[in-house]
Every structure is written in C-alpha cells, then in structure tokens.
Amino acid sequence: MKLLNEKVIFLTGGSDGIGYECAKAYVNEGARVVIASNNEKRLQEVIAELGNEHLGIYCDISNEKDVVNAVAKTLAVYGKLDAIHNNAGISSPSKPVHETSAEEWDMLMSINLKGIYHTVKSGFNALKETKGCILNTSSLVGQIGQENHAAYTATKGGINALTKSMALDYAPYGIRVNAISPAGVWTPMLREWAEEYQNPDTPNKEKYLNEIHALGYCPEGDVVADVCVFLLSEKARFVTGCIMPVSGGAELGYRRAGLII
C-alpha cells in the first residue's frame, strides 16, 4: 500500500522548487494532487508531466477569492480534501528592516503568511470531514534568524508560531498541523537569493552553502519531499505541532558560517 493512497492534497506553489518535488513524491505515493500556482505556463507543464488525474489551478494565494475558488474546484472534482500543503512563498528582498519598503513588506506577509490564512479558512470544513492535515513550509531562519533578510525571516517565524497554534486549535477535530524547516535547498528561490545577496566574505556561495550543512552538502528538494510524504501519511498519525528540521544539521554548525535560507 502506498503511503498516500487516494489522498487528495491541495499544494500551493507546486510548480517549482520544493513544491514541485513534493508534487512528484505525492503522486508516486498514490495521492491526487491539486497544484495551486500563479505560474500558469509552468503549471501546465507540471500537470502534463504528472497526468490528467491531477489538477492544476491558476491561483494567487494572496487573493482570498482565488483561493476560495480553487478549494471549491478541488471539492467539485474530487469530492474531498485530505491535506493542505502551504508551500508557496517568496524570499525577496534581502534587506534589513529599515531598507525594506512598505510594499515589499506587505507582499511578503500577504503571500507567505496570509496565504496560509486563506487556504485554511477555505479548506477547514473539508478537512474536518476527512480528519485531514495541514503542512506548512517554513525555514530554519524562522528559528535562528538571518542577517539582511528581516521580512522573510519574520514570515517564517510567524509560520512556526501559527503552526503550533493551529495544531492546538484543530486537534479536537482530528486535524494534524505540522511544518517543515529546511536550511539550504537548491531551488529557483535559493538561486535568486544567491544572486541578490552580496557579501565579500562569501564569494563562492555554492561552497558556502555546502559547508553550512553538517552533512556536507546543500541538497535538492527531494530530501524535503520525502519528509513531507511522511508527515502527510498515517505513519505520522501522532505527530502534530512539530516544526520538523530537514536541515542536514545546519543549525548545529551555524557558527561555522553565516547565512541560510
């Protein structure tokens, strides 16, 4: 029996990076995946790859109406919802607070945090029916901070606190709520950060990103996807309120080097 057999998973930001790896892993474990993404071209490519038993919906998760419609379409097609994986997020800008514009701050909060509010509010009744679960993509920087990345780290710290609060609120309904907390993972977003962040002390960012992990390398997104499969499966049936590190021990050797994303 596959770990996610016949489960319907609503996955935001599943067209690239960690989300894309999760989408593939969920399908391999028997799930029906609904990808909500604002990258329409890439969304169509991913659904063509996964197969027409899966669903791609153009959706701006910062827009409540978009999310309500996406969840409603999911229920219309599949008749149920077993899990919401809140993965979509942005990381720019790489700045301290005083250099961050109000527009940049609001955009990060609207996508990284308010997007979770929208999906959970829209999908809560359906999750009650299935005693489903919620999974949030956080980051190690939400626990330990990161220089010159204040707004982004604030959203990830908020996700951690929100995950724990929702776990308590929704436990009476049988709904589990957890988060994953990667360090460095080679994704388009990390490459964008690597180009944007300038530090003369770390000219070789690939070497640097390998060395901040105790296991010695910066991984691809499949290592995170494997943990996500576990947390959405019955194997994790007694796990809730957990901020699960998928960090290669980066926090253990954090003093050896400066930054993670």
QUIFEN-V643390 format. One record per backbone hydrogen bond with DSSP energy under -1.0 kcal/mol. CO is the residue of the C=O (numbers start at 1). NH is the residue of the N-H. Records with the same first field share a line. If there is no record, write none. Layout:
CO=NH  NH
//
This chain:
2=5
4=7
7=32
8=82  83
9=34
10=85
11=36
16=20
17=21
18=22
19=23
20=24
21=25
22=26
23=27
24=28
25=29
26=31
27=30
29=4
30=6
32=9
33=55
34=11
35=57
36=13
37=59
39=43
40=44
41=45
42=46
43=47
44=48
45=49
46=50
47=51
51=54
55=35
57=37
60=63
63=67
64=68
65=69
66=70
67=71
68=72
69=73
70=74
71=75
72=76
73=77
74=78
75=79
82=133
83=10
84=135
85=12  87
86=137
93=95
95=150
96=99
97=100
101=105
102=106
103=107
104=108
105=109
106=110
107=111
108=112
109=113  114
113=117
114=118
115=119
116=120
117=121
118=122
119=123
120=124
123=127
124=128
125=129
126=130
127=131  132
132=176
133=84
134=178
135=86
136=180
139=142
140=143  144
141=145
149=153
150=154
151=155
152=156
153=157
154=158
155=159
156=160
157=161
158=162
159=163
160=164
161=165
162=166
163=167
164=168
165=169
166=170
170=173  175
171=174
176=134
177=241
178=136
179=244
180=138
181=246
182=140
185=187
187=191
188=192
189=193
190=194
191=195
192=196
193=197
199=202
203=205
204=208
205=209
206=210
207=211
208=212
210=213
213=216
219=186
220=223
221=225
222=226
224=228
225=229
226=230
227=231
228=232
230=233
233=236
234=237
236=239
242=179
244=181
247=250
248=215
249=252  253
253=256
254=257
//
